[in-house]
Amino acid sequence: MPKIIYNVTCSVEESIKAEWLTWMRTVHIPEVLQTGLFEGHKFLRVIGALEDAQKEEGGTYAIQYTLESIEKFLQYAQDHAPALRAKTEAKYGEKIMAFRTLLEEMD
């Protein structure tokens, strides 16, 4: 059965980048995984065009959480996502712009 990937792409202001990266690794991602609905994750920096590869200001990041089914995602979206998003918004406000996509692995 194909895996489902919940992808969250975040554009982060330079002024909070270091703190946000630490918070994501030590607080937010572990909280998402503690729901028990995800099989794992990847935390990626979006490089974009080749000329962007060495830029250090701010940044765009993608967190990809793997699930075994759409039903598990729907459970996460209903039971956990609102509180986790509210916590992030309360902490960082508009210094982070996030958009979310749901992907299905193809064979």
LINLIN-V334835 format. One record per residue. N is the residue number from 0. RES is the residue in three letters. D_FIRST is the distance of its C-alpha to the first C-alpha in whole Angstrom. Layout:
N:RES:D_FIRST, N:RES:D_FIRST
//
This chain:
0:MET:0, 1:PRO:4, 2:LYS:7, 3:ILE:9, 4:ILE:13, 5:TYR:16, 6:ASN:19, 7:VAL:22, 8:THR:25, 9:CYS:29, 10:SER:32, 11:VAL:34, 12:GLU:38, 13:GLU:40, 14:SER:42, 15:ILE:39, 16:LYS:37, 17:ALA:38, 18:GLU:38, 19:TRP:34, 20:LEU:33, 21:THR:34, 22:TRP:33, 23:MET:30, 24:ARG:29, 25:THR:31, 26:VAL:31, 27:HIS:28, 28:ILE:25, 29:PRO:26, 30:GLU:26, 31:VAL:23, 32:LEU:21, 33:GLN:23, 34:THR:22, 35:GLY:19, 36:LEU:16, 37:PHE:15, 38:GLU:14, 39:GLY:16, 40:HIS:18, 41:LYS:20, 42:PHE:24, 43:LEU:25, 44:ARG:28, 45:VAL:28, 46:ILE:31, 47:GLY:31, 48:ALA:33, 49:LEU:35, 50:GLU:38, 51:ASP:36, 52:ALA:35, 53:GLN:38, 54:LYS:39, 55:GLU:39, 56:GLU:40, 57:GLY:37, 58:GLY:34, 59:THR:31, 60:TYR:28, 61:ALA:24, 62:ILE:22, 63:GLN:18, 64:TYR:16, 65:THR:13, 66:LEU:11, 67:GLU:8, 68:SER:8, 69:ILE:11, 70:GLU:13, 71:LYS:14, 72:PHE:15, 73:LEU:17, 74:GLN:19, 75:TYR:19, 76:ALA:21, 77:GLN:23, 78:ASP:24, 79:HIS:24, 80:ALA:24, 81:PRO:28, 82:ALA:30, 83:LEU:28, 84:ARG:29, 85:ALA:32, 86:LYS:33, 87:THR:32, 88:GLU:34, 89:ALA:37, 90:LYS:37, 91:TYR:37, 92:GLY:38, 93:GLU:38, 94:LYS:38, 95:ILE:34, 96:MET:32, 97:ALA:29, 98:PHE:26, 99:ARG:22, 100:THR:20, 101:LEU:16, 102:LEU:14, 103:GLU:10, 104:GLU:9, 105:MET:10, 106:ASP:10
//
